[in-house]
Amino acid sequence: MLLRRAWRRPEPTPFDRTIAEQALVNQVHQVLGKSGAAKVRKRLVKGNPVEVLPSEAEGATALVVGSRGMGGFRRTLLGSVSQQCALHATCPVVIVRGTVEVTDSVAPAE
């Protein structure tokens, strides 16, 4: 598995690649744990995520992206990056939301 993280910061925000790479490593360890993180190759790519992620995913089995839904409409289920990846990637796209509450509004079938 190859994990790529893309970002774009407005200039003239200072960028420290070492700090960004360490943040990526920390996040992977936090999500996958030590054994899971050992199975992942990590790659930090600078650029617009909407352009970088589908491009980097060419030839992949799937592209997995997160969705924070922080765009113009905070109620939207998809973020703008995940939506654009779903539209433009050449492989299947899996969109993962952080925390979603599920309520059982339908009575179970008997």
SELUM-218450 format. One record per residue (C-alpha): x, y, z. Coordinates in steps of 0.05 Angstrom, whole numbers, always signed. Example, Ala and Ser with C-alpha at 12.3 -4.5 7.8 and 13.67 -1.06 7.14 Angstrom:
REM residues 2
PT    east   north      up
PT    +246     -90    +156
PT    +273     -21    +143
//
This chain:
REM residues 110
PT    east   north      up
PT      +0      +0      +0
PT     +26     +69     -17
PT      -1    +128     +22
PT      +4    +196     -11
PT     -15    +260     +21
PT     -23    +323     -20
PT     -30    +394      +5
PT     -31    +464     -20
PT     -15    +523     +25
PT     -25    +594      +5
PT     +39    +632      -4
PT     +78    +660     +34
PT     +62    +609     +88
PT    +129    +578    +108
PT    +134    +504     +94
PT    +179    +455    +129
PT    +180    +389     +92
PT    +212    +352    +151
PT    +155    +373    +197
PT    +103    +354    +144
PT    +134    +286    +134
PT    +136    +272    +208
PT     +63    +294    +215
PT     +45    +244    +160
PT     +83    +188    +195
PT     +49    +205    +261
PT     -20    +205    +229
PT      -9    +137    +196
PT     +15    +107    +262
PT     -46    +137    +298
PT     -95    +108    +248
PT     -63     +41    +231
PT     -21     +26    +292
PT     +52      +5    +290
PT     +42     -60    +251
PT      -5     -29    +200
PT     +39     +31    +190
PT     +98     -14    +175
PT     +60     -41    +114
PT     +49     +28     +84
PT     +97     +67     +41
PT     +86    +141     +53
PT     +97    +196      +2
PT     +86    +270     +12
PT     +68    +307     -52
PT     +62    +383     -57
PT      +6    +408    -102
PT     -68    +418    -108
PT     -99    +354     -80
PT    -154    +356    -133
PT    -100    +350    -187
PT     -47    +309    -150
PT     -89    +253    -120
PT    -124    +228    -185
PT     -57    +235    -222
PT     -19    +195    -169
PT     -74    +143    -168
PT     -68    +125    -242
PT     -59     +50    -246
PT     -80     +40    -174
PT    -131     -11    -151
PT    -168     +44    -113
PT    -161    +114     -87
PT    -183    +124     -15
PT    -196    +196      +7
PT    -224    +227     +69
PT    -281    +277     +70
PT    -288    +332    +121
PT    -344    +368     +86
PT    -314    +436    +102
PT    -333    +470     +36
PT    -385    +525     +26
PT    -441    +482     +51
PT    -420    +451    +117
PT    -478    +402    +112
PT    -453    +369     +49
PT    -431    +298     +55
PT    -374    +304      +6
PT    -317    +353     +10
PT    -296    +388     -54
PT    -231    +348     -60
PT    -265    +280     -50
PT    -320    +299     -99
PT    -269    +320    -152
PT    -228    +256    -141
PT    -291    +215    -151
PT    -306    +251    -216
PT    -235    +249    -245
PT    -197    +189    -219
PT    -187    +131    -268
PT    -195     +79    -213
PT    -250     +66    -162
PT    -253    +119    -106
PT    -271    +103     -34
PT    -292    +164      +7
PT    -286    +156     +82
PT    -320    +203    +130
PT    -291    +214    +199
PT    -348    +206    +248
PT    -418    +192    +225
PT    -475    +179    +274
PT    -523    +125    +252
PT    -591    +121    +283
PT    -639     +63    +277
PT    -701     +96    +251
PT    -731     +33    +221
PT    -758     -23    +263
PT    -720     -89    +251
PT    -754    -140    +207
PT    -784    -199    +243
//
